[in-house]
Amino acid sequence: QVQLVESGGGLVQAGGSLRLSCVVSGSIFRISAMGWYRQAPGKQRELVARITFGGSSMYADSVKGRFTISRDNAENTLYLQMDSLKPEDTAVYYCNTFAPLLSWGQGTQVTVSS
């Protein structure tokens, strides 16, 4: 069974940076477009960014120019570099295929203080 393990979250001040990682077990990573999603308290889960196997990326308007998604296909790992963080970026961040087909992992909490 494929597992998703996210890490790298934490508490940071507005304007700061964090780098999230997601390790994907199983060979599905190498043939899938992958995405980062987030869910803030009281809100629905939303797509933040996605990247194809070949490296083509797309971002939600709210994070464009601040976040960078990347992947290491040899290591089955997905990354999200988050710069110029804002309080509204506070959420639990998850990775999954794009569109989401796998069971969700535990996510990683990102809290941005003002």
PyMOL commands that place a pseudoatom at each C-alpha (Angstrom):
pseudoatom trace, name=CA, resn=GLN, resi=1, chain=A, elem=C, hetatm=0, pos=[0.000, 0.000, 0.000]
pseudoatom trace, name=CA, resn=VAL, resi=2, chain=A, elem=C, hetatm=0, pos=[1.306, 3.436, -0.925]
pseudoatom trace, name=CA, resn=GLN, resi=3, chain=A, elem=C, hetatm=0, pos=[2.040, 5.713, 2.008]
pseudoatom trace, name=CA, resn=LEU, resi=4, chain=A, elem=C, hetatm=0, pos=[2.513, 9.476, 2.128]
pseudoatom trace, name=CA, resn=VAL, resi=5, chain=A, elem=C, hetatm=0, pos=[4.692, 10.964, 4.863]
pseudoatom trace, name=CA, resn=GLU, resi=6, chain=A, elem=C, hetatm=0, pos=[4.832, 14.747, 5.091]
pseudoatom trace, name=CA, resn=SER, resi=7, chain=A, elem=C, hetatm=0, pos=[7.303, 16.697, 7.207]
pseudoatom trace, name=CA, resn=GLY, resi=8, chain=A, elem=C, hetatm=0, pos=[8.930, 20.085, 7.584]
pseudoatom trace, name=CA, resn=GLY, resi=9, chain=A, elem=C, hetatm=0, pos=[6.141, 22.167, 9.017]
pseudoatom trace, name=CA, resn=GLY, resi=10, chain=A, elem=C, hetatm=0, pos=[6.444, 24.424, 12.029]
pseudoatom trace, name=CA, resn=LEU, resi=11, chain=A, elem=C, hetatm=0, pos=[5.848, 27.840, 13.506]
pseudoatom trace, name=CA, resn=VAL, resi=12, chain=A, elem=C, hetatm=0, pos=[7.318, 30.776, 11.632]
pseudoatom trace, name=CA, resn=GLN, resi=13, chain=A, elem=C, hetatm=0, pos=[6.874, 34.527, 11.617]
pseudoatom trace, name=CA, resn=ALA, resi=14, chain=A, elem=C, hetatm=0, pos=[5.289, 36.302, 8.688]
pseudoatom trace, name=CA, resn=GLY, resi=15, chain=A, elem=C, hetatm=0, pos=[7.859, 36.792, 5.951]
pseudoatom trace, name=CA, resn=GLY, resi=16, chain=A, elem=C, hetatm=0, pos=[9.725, 33.646, 6.906]
pseudoatom trace, name=CA, resn=SER, resi=17, chain=A, elem=C, hetatm=0, pos=[10.343, 30.442, 4.990]
pseudoatom trace, name=CA, resn=LEU, resi=18, chain=A, elem=C, hetatm=0, pos=[9.764, 26.728, 5.375]
pseudoatom trace, name=CA, resn=ARG, resi=19, chain=A, elem=C, hetatm=0, pos=[10.540, 23.725, 3.201]
pseudoatom trace, name=CA, resn=LEU, resi=20, chain=A, elem=C, hetatm=0, pos=[8.109, 20.835, 3.259]
pseudoatom trace, name=CA, resn=SER, resi=21, chain=A, elem=C, hetatm=0, pos=[8.958, 17.291, 2.201]
pseudoatom trace, name=CA, resn=CYS, resi=22, chain=A, elem=C, hetatm=0, pos=[6.770, 14.342, 1.265]
pseudoatom trace, name=CA, resn=VAL, resi=23, chain=A, elem=C, hetatm=0, pos=[8.157, 10.843, 0.907]
pseudoatom trace, name=CA, resn=VAL, resi=24, chain=A, elem=C, hetatm=0, pos=[6.010, 8.517, -1.185]
pseudoatom trace, name=CA, resn=SER, resi=25, chain=A, elem=C, hetatm=0, pos=[6.417, 4.788, -0.842]
pseudoatom trace, name=CA, resn=GLY, resi=26, chain=A, elem=C, hetatm=0, pos=[5.779, 2.684, -3.926]
pseudoatom trace, name=CA, resn=SER, resi=27, chain=A, elem=C, hetatm=0, pos=[6.441, 3.118, -7.621]
pseudoatom trace, name=CA, resn=ILE, resi=28, chain=A, elem=C, hetatm=0, pos=[3.336, 5.233, -8.262]
pseudoatom trace, name=CA, resn=PHE, resi=29, chain=A, elem=C, hetatm=0, pos=[5.392, 8.366, -7.622]
pseudoatom trace, name=CA, resn=ARG, resi=30, chain=A, elem=C, hetatm=0, pos=[7.395, 7.857, -10.784]
pseudoatom trace, name=CA, resn=ILE, resi=31, chain=A, elem=C, hetatm=0, pos=[4.373, 7.913, -13.071]
pseudoatom trace, name=CA, resn=SER, resi=32, chain=A, elem=C, hetatm=0, pos=[2.196, 10.453, -11.328]
pseudoatom trace, name=CA, resn=ALA, resi=33, chain=A, elem=C, hetatm=0, pos=[1.648, 14.140, -11.282]
pseudoatom trace, name=CA, resn=MET, resi=34, chain=A, elem=C, hetatm=0, pos=[1.863, 15.155, -7.632]
pseudoatom trace, name=CA, resn=GLY, resi=35, chain=A, elem=C, hetatm=0, pos=[0.348, 17.973, -5.672]
pseudoatom trace, name=CA, resn=TRP, resi=36, chain=A, elem=C, hetatm=0, pos=[0.534, 19.845, -2.401]
pseudoatom trace, name=CA, resn=TYR, resi=37, chain=A, elem=C, hetatm=0, pos=[-2.765, 20.602, -0.734]
pseudoatom trace, name=CA, resn=ARG, resi=38, chain=A, elem=C, hetatm=0, pos=[-3.678, 22.482, 2.422]
pseudoatom trace, name=CA, resn=GLN, resi=39, chain=A, elem=C, hetatm=0, pos=[-6.586, 22.695, 4.795]
pseudoatom trace, name=CA, resn=ALA, resi=40, chain=A, elem=C, hetatm=0, pos=[-7.082, 25.625, 7.113]
pseudoatom trace, name=CA, resn=PRO, resi=41, chain=A, elem=C, hetatm=0, pos=[-9.396, 25.394, 10.150]
pseudoatom trace, name=CA, resn=GLY, resi=42, chain=A, elem=C, hetatm=0, pos=[-13.023, 25.535, 9.078]
pseudoatom trace, name=CA, resn=LYS, resi=43, chain=A, elem=C, hetatm=0, pos=[-12.169, 25.462, 5.384]
pseudoatom trace, name=CA, resn=GLN, resi=44, chain=A, elem=C, hetatm=0, pos=[-12.117, 22.862, 2.649]
pseudoatom trace, name=CA, resn=ARG, resi=45, chain=A, elem=C, hetatm=0, pos=[-8.890, 21.286, 1.492]
pseudoatom trace, name=CA, resn=GLU, resi=46, chain=A, elem=C, hetatm=0, pos=[-7.462, 23.142, -1.490]
pseudoatom trace, name=CA, resn=LEU, resi=47, chain=A, elem=C, hetatm=0, pos=[-4.778, 22.531, -4.072]
pseudoatom trace, name=CA, resn=VAL, resi=48, chain=A, elem=C, hetatm=0, pos=[-1.716, 24.713, -3.560]
pseudoatom trace, name=CA, resn=ALA, resi=49, chain=A, elem=C, hetatm=0, pos=[0.590, 23.499, -6.332]
pseudoatom trace, name=CA, resn=ARG, resi=50, chain=A, elem=C, hetatm=0, pos=[1.092, 20.558, -8.614]
pseudoatom trace, name=CA, resn=ILE, resi=51, chain=A, elem=C, hetatm=0, pos=[3.962, 19.185, -10.668]
pseudoatom trace, name=CA, resn=THR, resi=52, chain=A, elem=C, hetatm=0, pos=[4.036, 16.663, -13.481]
pseudoatom trace, name=CA, resn=PHE, resi=53, chain=A, elem=C, hetatm=0, pos=[6.504, 13.803, -13.671]
pseudoatom trace, name=CA, resn=GLY, resi=54, chain=A, elem=C, hetatm=0, pos=[8.503, 15.877, -16.141]
pseudoatom trace, name=CA, resn=GLY, resi=55, chain=A, elem=C, hetatm=0, pos=[8.624, 18.911, -13.854]
pseudoatom trace, name=CA, resn=SER, resi=56, chain=A, elem=C, hetatm=0, pos=[5.958, 21.200, -15.253]
pseudoatom trace, name=CA, resn=SER, resi=57, chain=A, elem=C, hetatm=0, pos=[4.345, 23.077, -12.364]
pseudoatom trace, name=CA, resn=MET, resi=58, chain=A, elem=C, hetatm=0, pos=[1.232, 25.084, -11.634]
pseudoatom trace, name=CA, resn=TYR, resi=59, chain=A, elem=C, hetatm=0, pos=[0.304, 27.197, -8.595]
pseudoatom trace, name=CA, resn=ALA, resi=60, chain=A, elem=C, hetatm=0, pos=[-2.772, 28.578, -6.943]
pseudoatom trace, name=CA, resn=ASP, resi=61, chain=A, elem=C, hetatm=0, pos=[-2.995, 32.338, -7.369]
pseudoatom trace, name=CA, resn=SER, resi=62, chain=A, elem=C, hetatm=0, pos=[-2.675, 32.832, -3.611]
pseudoatom trace, name=CA, resn=VAL, resi=63, chain=A, elem=C, hetatm=0, pos=[0.845, 31.348, -3.538]
pseudoatom trace, name=CA, resn=LYS, resi=64, chain=A, elem=C, hetatm=0, pos=[2.165, 32.172, -6.988]
pseudoatom trace, name=CA, resn=GLY, resi=65, chain=A, elem=C, hetatm=0, pos=[5.595, 33.807, -6.793]
pseudoatom trace, name=CA, resn=ARG, resi=66, chain=A, elem=C, hetatm=0, pos=[6.102, 32.727, -3.164]
pseudoatom trace, name=CA, resn=PHE, resi=67, chain=A, elem=C, hetatm=0, pos=[5.976, 28.902, -3.250]
pseudoatom trace, name=CA, resn=THR, resi=68, chain=A, elem=C, hetatm=0, pos=[8.024, 26.519, -5.378]
pseudoatom trace, name=CA, resn=ILE, resi=69, chain=A, elem=C, hetatm=0, pos=[7.144, 22.877, -5.894]
pseudoatom trace, name=CA, resn=SER, resi=70, chain=A, elem=C, hetatm=0, pos=[9.799, 20.373, -6.929]
pseudoatom trace, name=CA, resn=ARG, resi=71, chain=A, elem=C, hetatm=0, pos=[10.369, 16.647, -6.954]
pseudoatom trace, name=CA, resn=ASP, resi=72, chain=A, elem=C, hetatm=0, pos=[13.189, 14.128, -6.798]
pseudoatom trace, name=CA, resn=ASN, resi=73, chain=A, elem=C, hetatm=0, pos=[12.004, 11.153, -8.811]
pseudoatom trace, name=CA, resn=ALA, resi=74, chain=A, elem=C, hetatm=0, pos=[14.985, 9.035, -7.777]
pseudoatom trace, name=CA, resn=GLU, resi=75, chain=A, elem=C, hetatm=0, pos=[14.145, 9.527, -4.104]
pseudoatom trace, name=CA, resn=ASN, resi=76, chain=A, elem=C, hetatm=0, pos=[10.339, 9.432, -4.448]
pseudoatom trace, name=CA, resn=THR, resi=77, chain=A, elem=C, hetatm=0, pos=[10.211, 12.775, -2.677]
pseudoatom trace, name=CA, resn=LEU, resi=78, chain=A, elem=C, hetatm=0, pos=[8.110, 15.864, -3.255]
pseudoatom trace, name=CA, resn=TYR, resi=79, chain=A, elem=C, hetatm=0, pos=[9.089, 19.290, -1.931]
pseudoatom trace, name=CA, resn=LEU, resi=80, chain=A, elem=C, hetatm=0, pos=[7.412, 22.621, -1.335]
pseudoatom trace, name=CA, resn=GLN, resi=81, chain=A, elem=C, hetatm=0, pos=[9.607, 25.646, -0.717]
pseudoatom trace, name=CA, resn=MET, resi=82, chain=A, elem=C, hetatm=0, pos=[7.517, 28.328, 0.928]
pseudoatom trace, name=CA, resn=ASP, resi=83, chain=A, elem=C, hetatm=0, pos=[8.887, 31.869, 1.092]
pseudoatom trace, name=CA, resn=SER, resi=84, chain=A, elem=C, hetatm=0, pos=[7.372, 35.181, 2.179]
pseudoatom trace, name=CA, resn=LEU, resi=85, chain=A, elem=C, hetatm=0, pos=[4.890, 33.314, 4.320]
pseudoatom trace, name=CA, resn=LYS, resi=86, chain=A, elem=C, hetatm=0, pos=[1.702, 35.050, 5.396]
pseudoatom trace, name=CA, resn=PRO, resi=87, chain=A, elem=C, hetatm=0, pos=[-0.659, 34.329, 8.315]
pseudoatom trace, name=CA, resn=GLU, resi=88, chain=A, elem=C, hetatm=0, pos=[-3.257, 33.159, 5.788]
pseudoatom trace, name=CA, resn=ASP, resi=89, chain=A, elem=C, hetatm=0, pos=[-0.882, 30.339, 4.794]
pseudoatom trace, name=CA, resn=THR, resi=90, chain=A, elem=C, hetatm=0, pos=[-1.537, 28.737, 8.177]
pseudoatom trace, name=CA, resn=ALA, resi=91, chain=A, elem=C, hetatm=0, pos=[-2.937, 25.256, 7.536]
pseudoatom trace, name=CA, resn=VAL, resi=92, chain=A, elem=C, hetatm=0, pos=[-2.174, 21.568, 7.573]
pseudoatom trace, name=CA, resn=TYR, resi=93, chain=A, elem=C, hetatm=0, pos=[-0.312, 20.728, 4.379]
pseudoatom trace, name=CA, resn=TYR, resi=94, chain=A, elem=C, hetatm=0, pos=[-0.704, 17.403, 2.593]
pseudoatom trace, name=CA, resn=CYS, resi=95, chain=A, elem=C, hetatm=0, pos=[0.736, 15.794, -0.501]
pseudoatom trace, name=CA, resn=ASN, resi=96, chain=A, elem=C, hetatm=0, pos=[-1.084, 13.452, -2.852]
pseudoatom trace, name=CA, resn=THR, resi=97, chain=A, elem=C, hetatm=0, pos=[-1.308, 12.626, -6.509]
pseudoatom trace, name=CA, resn=PHE, resi=98, chain=A, elem=C, hetatm=0, pos=[-2.954, 15.168, -8.798]
pseudoatom trace, name=CA, resn=ALA, resi=99, chain=A, elem=C, hetatm=0, pos=[-5.909, 14.567, -8.732]
pseudoatom trace, name=CA, resn=PRO, resi=100, chain=A, elem=C, hetatm=0, pos=[-5.819, 13.017, -5.244]
pseudoatom trace, name=CA, resn=LEU, resi=101, chain=A, elem=C, hetatm=0, pos=[-6.138, 9.250, -5.559]
pseudoatom trace, name=CA, resn=LEU, resi=102, chain=A, elem=C, hetatm=0, pos=[-4.321, 7.983, -2.488]
pseudoatom trace, name=CA, resn=SER, resi=103, chain=A, elem=C, hetatm=0, pos=[-5.275, 7.822, 1.159]
pseudoatom trace, name=CA, resn=TRP, resi=104, chain=A, elem=C, hetatm=0, pos=[-4.251, 11.057, 2.851]
pseudoatom trace, name=CA, resn=GLY, resi=105, chain=A, elem=C, hetatm=0, pos=[-1.249, 11.091, 5.157]
pseudoatom trace, name=CA, resn=GLN, resi=106, chain=A, elem=C, hetatm=0, pos=[-1.140, 12.829, 8.514]
pseudoatom trace, name=CA, resn=GLY, resi=107, chain=A, elem=C, hetatm=0, pos=[-0.062, 16.123, 6.990]
pseudoatom trace, name=CA, resn=THR, resi=108, chain=A, elem=C, hetatm=0, pos=[2.301, 18.685, 8.478]
pseudoatom trace, name=CA, resn=GLN, resi=109, chain=A, elem=C, hetatm=0, pos=[1.156, 21.767, 10.367]
pseudoatom trace, name=CA, resn=VAL, resi=110, chain=A, elem=C, hetatm=0, pos=[2.322, 25.171, 9.192]
pseudoatom trace, name=CA, resn=THR, resi=111, chain=A, elem=C, hetatm=0, pos=[1.587, 28.109, 11.457]
pseudoatom trace, name=CA, resn=VAL, resi=112, chain=A, elem=C, hetatm=0, pos=[2.511, 31.635, 10.430]
pseudoatom trace, name=CA, resn=SER, resi=113, chain=A, elem=C, hetatm=0, pos=[2.344, 34.298, 13.111]
pseudoatom trace, name=CA, resn=SER, resi=114, chain=A, elem=C, hetatm=0, pos=[1.786, 37.960, 12.348]
for i in range(1, 114): cmd.bond("trace and resi %d" % i, "trace and resi %d" % (i + 1))
show_as sticks, trace
zoom trace
